[in-house]
Amino acid sequence: MRKLMMKMSMSVDGFVASSNGRLDWLFKSADETSTAWVIGLCESAGLHIMGSKSFHDMASYWPTSPLAIARPMNEIPKAFFTQKGAAGFDPSRTTNAVESARQYDAGSGVVANEVQSPAAISWAEARIFSGDLAENIKALKAEPGKPILAHGGAGFMRSLIATSLIDEYHLVTHPVALGTGLPIFNGLSKELDLKLVNTKVFPGGIIAHTYHPA
């Protein structure tokens, strides 16, 4: 039985995404050590899972990204979950988050590669799941291999939390209050008790809290 981990960045007031879809608040406080920590977490996984919106955004962004984190994001197998059915990556289904990330890259002097990474084939080969989320997650956890790492978006993560199948929560708090946005812990049917097992404080002000179910 392999472990299911989740990693979500959030503001100090508990939002994982801004109301307007912009991502600059995620990048402003990042530093070399926090970035290295995220890369290490991504590299520790044998499968990356996400909701359909995040999948289309990431499949559009990561294949040409020159950032160091692009390597594990492109190389490690993916799976995504949809309630509407899908045949794979569809560039017409990306959100404002992709353009926001590219604008931030351009302002920071980060130039996208003209040619996609050879590992980008993993996005085309992503496994697609629909139907009962809990049963699909149980089946994935029963497979051999390294841990599963769950990304967003907010709706997918709320549904994943509701399954009670997450073994490790990595909640990464950025030093910003958004005021409004998308939470992931709203609508819980009962209290979720967690045990803090690790805390990492980074120079830019980001704090990574790791929790296990209590």
N, C-alpha and C positions, 0 to 999 in steps of 0.2 A: 504494500500500500504506500503510494508516494504522497508526499506532503503537498497541500495546497496553500500557497502564500498569496497575499494580496499586497500591492503597493499603490498608495494613492497620495498625491500631494494635496495639501489643503491650506487654506488661510487660517489665521488665528481665530476667526469667527466661524470656522467649520465648513467652509464651502470648497468644493473640489474643482469648480469651474465658475467663471464669471458669467454674469447675465448676458454680456455681449459676445462671449466666445473668445475673447482675447486671452493670450497666453503670456504676455510680457511679465506679469506678476510672478510667474513661475521661474523665470530666468534671471531676474534682477539680483536675487540674493544667492544664486548658485556660485560655488567656488570650486577649486580643483579637488578638494577633499570630498565635498558632498557629491560632486560628479563621479569621482572614483568609487564612492560607496554605492551609488546607483548602478554603475556599470558592473560592479562586483555582484550585486543582487541579480541583475539581469543574466549575467554569465552563469550563475548558480542553477538556473532553471533548465529543464529539458524540454519544456513546452510553455509558450506564452499564449494566454487566452484573453479574450476581450469581447466586448459587444460589437455589433455590426458597425455602428457609427465610428467608433475608435479604430476598427479594422480598416475601413476605407480611408480614414485620415492617415493612419500610420503607413498603409501600403502605398499611399501617394507621396509621403514625405521621406521615409527612411531610405529607400533604394538609392537616392542621389545625395544623401547627406554625407558630408565629410567628417562629421563629428565622431569621436571615438565610440560613443554608445551605439552608433549605427551598426557596428560589426555584430554584436550579439543580437540586436533587434532584427537584423537581416538573416543571420545564419541559423538561429534557433527556430525549430518548427513552430508553427502557429495554428491556432484554432479559434474560430469565432462563433458566436451564438446569435441567432436571429429568430424573430417571431414571424417574420414576413416571407421568409424564403429568399435564397440568393444563390447565384451561380458562381460567385467569386468577386474579385475586385472590380468595382465599377467607379471610374473617376468622376462620374457625374453625381456621386453620392457623398462627396467630401463636404466638410463643414467649414465655417469661418476659421476654425482653429488652424487649419493648414496654412492659409494665407497669413494669419497672424504670426505663426512660427517662422515663415519665410521672410516676412518683413523684419522681424527681430534679428534673424540671421544677417540679413542685408545691412541693417544698421550696425551690427557688431563686426562686420567685415568677413562674415562666413559666406563663402561662395559654394553653391551646390555643384556637385560633379556633373559634367555633361553626359556621362555614361553611367548607367545604373550598375550597382555592385553585382557581380556574378551571383552572389548569394540571394539576390532579390527574387529568384525563382521560388523561394520559400513562401512568398506571399501568394503566388499563383497556386501553390500546392497546399495552401491552408485547408484544414479540415473544417467543415461547416456543420453545425449542429442546430437543430430546432427541436421543438417538443419540450418534454419535461426537463427543466434545467437541473434539478437535483439528481435525477437518474443519469443524465449525461455526465455530470460531474463525478458521480460515484464510479461510473465506468472508466473515466479517465484516471481517477485516482487508483483504480485497481490495476492499471497497466504498469509494467516495469519501467524504470527509468528515474531520472533526476526529478526534483520537485517541479510542480506547476506554478507559474507566476501569473496572477490575474492583474490586468490593467483595467482601465475604465471602459466605457464611460460611467457617468453617475447612475443612470438607470440600471445598467447591467450590474454594477457593484451593489446597488440596493437589493436587487434580486438575488445576487450571490450570497450576500450577508444573511438574507432570510432563509437560505437553505441550511444554515448552521454547519456547513461543511468546510469552512475556512479554518486551517490549522495555525496560521501565523499572519498577523496583521502588521504591516509596515506603514505607519501613518507618518507622513513627512510634512511637518508644519513649517510654512514660510512666514517670515515676519511682516505680514501685511493683513489688513482687514479689508474685505471686499464690500461689506455692507449688504449686498444681495448676491445671489448665485445659486448653485446647485449643491445641496448636501447629499450625503449618502446614508446617514443614520436616522433620517426622518421616517416616520411610518412604521417603526418597529412594532411587532405585535406583542413583544415582551422585552423586559430589560436585557441588555447584553452585557454580561459580566466578563471583564477581561483582566488578565494578569500581566503587568508590565515586566518584561524580561530583559530589556536592554534600552538604553538611551544614548544617542550620539548627538553631540552639539558641534556644529560646524562654524568656521570663522565668519561666514556671511550671514549668520543668524538663523539658518535652517536647523531644525531639531528633528531627528528621526526617532520615533518611538516604536519599539517592537513589542507586540502583545501576543499572548496565547489565550485561548478561551479559558476562563477560570474554572 
